[in-house]
Amino acid sequence: MLSKQLVLKNRGGLHARPATLFVQLANRYQSKITVVLDERETNAKSIIGLMTLGAGQGKEITVIVDGVDEQVAMEEITAFLQKAD
């Protein structure tokens, strides 16, 4: 299991289009991927879950990846979330 804290740099955070792209990315991997913001956590493969987190620009989230392809998944997710628009 891998865990990493990241600050969202994207202007939209994880809302609408960025959330959709994030879910598409997460669904490429077999690993279980969880996003935590404050005390709330959600499945990264759920668009509804991500949208309800309210993860805006500048928010610090924790990404937890657990599974057979966790290393590659974490690298790709980190790169995606660290991109600024």
NORCOR-V377091 format. One record per backbone hydrogen bond with DSSP energy under -0.5 kcal/mol. NH is the residue of the N-H (numbers start at 1). CO is the residue of the C=O. E is the energy in kcal/mol with one decimal. If there is no record, write none. Layout:
NH;CO;E
NH;CO;E
//
This chain:
2;65;-3.0
4;63;-2.2
6;61;-3.0
8;6;-0.5
8;59;-2.5
9;81;-1.3
13;10;-1.6
14;55;-3.4
15;12;-0.6
18;15;-1.1
19;15;-0.7
20;16;-2.2
21;17;-2.5
22;18;-2.3
23;19;-2.5
24;20;-2.2
25;21;-2.2
26;22;-2.8
27;23;-2.2
28;25;-1.6
29;26;-1.5
32;66;-2.8
34;64;-2.9
35;42;-2.6
36;62;-2.8
37;40;-2.9
40;37;-2.3
42;35;-2.3
44;33;-2.9
46;43;-1.8
47;45;-0.6
50;46;-2.3
51;47;-2.4
52;48;-2.0
53;49;-0.7
53;50;-0.8
54;50;-0.7
54;51;-0.7
55;50;-0.5
56;54;-1.3
57;11;-0.5
58;8;-3.2
59;56;-2.0
61;6;-3.0
61;59;-0.6
62;36;-2.5
63;4;-3.0
64;34;-2.7
65;2;-2.7
66;32;-2.5
70;67;-1.4
73;69;-2.4
74;70;-2.7
75;71;-2.0
76;72;-2.4
77;73;-2.7
78;74;-2.6
79;75;-2.2
80;76;-2.3
81;77;-2.7
82;78;-1.7
83;79;-0.6
83;80;-0.9
//
